[in-house]
Amino acid sequence: MLLPHLAKKIVSEVRRLLDEDIIIVDTNGIIIASTDLERLGNFHEGAFLVCQEKKKRIITKEDESRLKGVKAGINLPIFFHGDVIGVIGITGDPKKVSQYGELLKKMTELLIQESYYTEQLELESRALEAFVFDWVQRREWSTVFYERAQLFGIDLHLPRRVIVGAFFSKNASLQIDIWKYVKKAWNEQGDVIVRWGNDRFLILQTAHIHEKERIATKIKHLQHALSEKYGIPFSFGVGKIVSAKNVHLSYKQAERALHVAKQTNAIIFDEDLRLEMCLEEISLPTREEFIKRTIEPLFNEQELLDTLRTFFEHHLSLKRTAQALHIHINTLHYRLKKIQELTNLNMKQTEDLVTLYLAVRFLDENTKK
C-alpha cells in the first residue's frame, strides 16, 4: 500500500526535476499527494483505469470532459513486487510531458523500494534491540530466547563485555546517523551493536581476557572520530568480561562506569573504579542530606568554599594551595580555621577530613548535573 506520507515525499523529490504539476493516486483512484493542494482527496478516473489496466494512459483535452477529475497529461502505473500500488500523473501537454514519463516512473519506484528496505532495516534493528534488552535483563534463558539468538546469528557461548556510549543531542536524524556510523566504524565480527535510547548505543563485545589495551585503543579511536565528525563530546563506560549468561552484570558495571565517564567525557572501565565504585551506590537524596549536614554553613561563604575545594585539588599542600589562590599562607591558615569553626569538622582528624572531601565532591557532582 502506498501511504500518503511517502506519496508526499515522492512528489517533493520529483518536482525538483520537473516544473509541472504532479499527482500520486492510490489504487482506488483517490489523489493522495499533489503539487496542486486543491486536488487532494479528489477521485481521478484516469488513474483508476490505469490501475485496472496496469499500463500507462495518455489523458487528452477531450478526456477532461468525459473522465471525472482528470487533466491533460500522462498517468503511469507504479509497480512494487509485481503489483500496481498506485499511479503517478504529470499534468501538461501530453507531447511535452510524455518524454519524462518512464524516467519519473522508474524514479518513483526506486524511492518506494528505498523506503521499503529502510523500514525493513528499522524493523530488524528494533527486533534486535528488544532481544538485547531481554538479554541484559533476564537471567534465565528459554527455548524461544535461544531461537531468537540463532535468528540474529548471535553466539551465546562466547564471553562478552558490555560497552555503553553516550552523547547529548536532541536532533533525531543526527541520533540515527551516529548509531549508523558507530555500527559501520566498529566493524568487529561477532559483536552486537544496538541503539540504546535516543542518545546512547550499546556494544556487546566478544571479549578475551588479555585484550583490554586493544579495546581501550579502539574505543579511543572511535570517540575521537565521532567527536571530529559530529562536533559533540562522547563518553564511554565499559563493563568487565563475563559469560554470556551474566551479561546483565557487565551491563550494570558499564552503566556505573559511564556515569563517572560523563562527568569528564572520558572512557572509563569499571574495573578501574575504586572510590567511585562505592560513591555511585549512594543515592541522590543521601548525597544532598550529607551536604546539608556538613558544608551547608559554607554556602554563604563562597571564598571559603573555593579555598576548601582548591585545598583538596592540591592534595592538602598548604604551599601549593596558597600559590593557586594567590594568597599568603597565613591567610590560608585563617580560612581553614574558619572552615573548621563553621562546619565543626577538624581537618587534622582523618574522618572529618574525608567527610569534608566527600561533601565537596558530592556538591560539585550535583552542580554539574
Secondary structure, 3 states (H helix, E strand, C coil): CCCHHHHHHHHHHHHCCCCCCEEEECCCCEEEEECCHHHCCCECHHHHHHHHHCCCEEECCCHHHHCCCCCCEEEEEEEECCEEEEEEEEECCHHHHHHHHHHHHHHHHHHHHHHHHHHHHHHHHHHHHHHHHHHHHCCCCCHHHHHHHHHCCCCCCCCEEEEEEECCCCCHHHHHHHHHHHHHHHCCCCCEEEECCCCEEEEEEECCCCCHHHHHHHHHHHHHHHHHHHCCCCEEEECCCECHHHHHHHHHHHHHHHHHHCCCCCEEEHHHCCHHHHHCCCCHHHHHHHHHHHCHHHCCCHHHHHHHHHHHHCCCCHHHHHHHHCCCHHHHHHHHHHHHHHHCCCCCCHHHHHHHHHHHHHHHHHHHC
